[in-house]
């Protein structure tokens, strides 16, 4: 990623971000190109100019970042859903979500950042397309692919546990935050937990810039915006799951918890994606209708946002095309211009897995990974939602047994945990949240 102190690159990335937010930047872009001296003072002045811009009058989207404004801009929805599950069934759903997330993350990790075409090429060379298991090892490793693939601990036959990944670290950290502060935690509490429990060099893009801001005393909401042109990238979306785990049938509350988390490092669609995923996970415990789950998630974000448009487009295209690859072509035609780790293009790849997976765990995660881009994130999010819907007892052992119930994590105090233990702790927090909500 671009270094926080590389001001010229930050300015260039900020220009791209402001274009995506509907601003006219041509004058500032030209000023950067014609600058003879690009010292810190000159570049800081450009950043300040970019910060002062507002979306053009004809920009068709309304994209606030505060929770109050988001609620005012969202469509109607079931803020709470009625369902009947025993405690044993609820635990099984939470356990299924944890296992589903871990297996989906491992599946996508070897191909992180690959295009759909590169994934297809590798799998066809391995005689394993379409994907039906963890990525197989091809010996010798084909030209153009990392030589380290043969030793990769996420490859079929090499898996002994869930190797460390930020997608899983954030889920674990969220659990720790809930255990420490309860559901009334603040965004400031989250910032403190990042500084004390996460290694700086193992967070990326928006999170790394926000972390650096916190170290320098720049707190929320400015931690999300100061020198942070990655504030609508996928980082908040991968932090969504724990808030949905502890709010089954309570999508509004799940989205509110997600907002508090996302606001530390993201704005606008970066925030909405975390709220959307959390609400979907909340809903997945209350209904087995996947389109309803997506509709519930959509009801928690602004109806005139770019993310909402992309979600509705993807649902529409899933009804027009019989195969996910055809819908993928349509999705990428409209949304493929975003950076490969942006929240919008990756969110719709997750949706392709959910819509074409037909509530089949294997089909869902493999479609989301074969779509390319941020494959470990997309496999994890898809696996989490379907795992919450199906429960641990229903997930195929082919995917869960290789995990050996173990997670490697760099969250302080949580290395070499058991997945089942994390699920039990999550269940205990969920019961406390339920009790607190019933008392209100």
Phi, psi and omega in degrees: 000161177295134179292142181305330184267356179277083191298322181297318178292323177299317178298315180299317180290327178293324176300315178299315181298317182292326173300314180296332178275004173092019183262153175270115187240005188302321180296316180291322178298318179293322179299319178297316182295326184268358181296129174276324177244127181240058177280176182301318182297317181293318181290323176298322179296321177295319178299319179295322176297317179297321180297329184280350183291150174239155178302148177300155183299331181266007177293122191278002187250149175241113192225078177283168180241342179279151182299318180301314181289324177297315179299322180291336185260358184272159175281175176293151179193167177280098184293339176217140185240135178278135176200162180232111174222139175288168177300321178297321179291321178296317177299318180298323178294316179295316178299319178298321179295315177299310180297318180298321179293314183297314181293319179296323178295313179299321180301315185277344189299319181295336185255016183303126179086354179284152172281165175303321184290323179292322177296314180300316181300313182297314183294325178291322175298328180274356184067033187230030178250132001287156184298131179225007179199183174300157184301128178281157177271132174250124179243125354289158179298129183301150178300138180094357178242153183301131179298336182286354181304322184297332180259358184299128184283003176255001182274152180306127181093343180257351188283126176239339180191178178277109181290158184301136176206143182296332177302323180273324178305316183293326177295318178294315180298321177299320176298316179299320179297316179295321178292328184276316188249344187078181184290354178265019177303158178248167175298327178294321176301318179299316179301318179297321180293322176301313185293331184260345187234351181242132173290132185303317185281001176247021166240157194223164175042244185300322182293320181293319179293320178294319178302313180298321177298318179299317179301324181272012175081014178265106189264172178298142006273355184289338177299335181277341189242331184293118181048043184226076180285004182258019189287357172239020177275182195285352189306318180289324181302324183282354179261006191283331202295318185300327181291328175285326179300322187266004181231051181300131180074006181235065186298327179295315179294318178302319179291324179295316178298319179297322179298316180300323179289310186296326185297345178292330188225352188226166174224169170045238186295336173297321176288315185301323183297322178290320178296319181299311182293316180300316180295323178296319179294319176303317183288331185294341176276347185251346179210150176254017176266109188294323178295325177292319177303314180295319180297320177296315177301318180297329182288352181259003180235160182304131186289341179250039177259161177296323179294317179300318178299315181296321179296312181295322176300315184294319177299317179298312182294330179294337178272341181271330186245136184281336182241144183299329182294326177293317177294322178302317179302318180292317179300313183288331177300322182265325188242006182286353181283345180289155176305154188295345177244027175283157183286327189287309182294327178285325178299321181286334173291322173302316180299322177300319177296318181291319185282320181268348180284342175054040178065013173269119185303310184298312180299320184295309184288326182289323176296315181297327179279320180294343177289347176082197184067230186274076194295323180291321178295315184290320176296320181294313182295315178299314180297325180294314182293312181292323177297322177293327180285321186269324185089157185297322184296337183267341183292140181296135180297334177306327182266329186264328184298319181298342181289337178055028174058029183230142177232131169268131181218149175259009171290128185305126177088003186234017179287146178057053175271162171266135179299319180296325178291317177298322178294320179294319178295322177296319177300318179297318177295317180302319179295322177294321178295316178301314181297318180295320180292324180291333182278350182273000000 
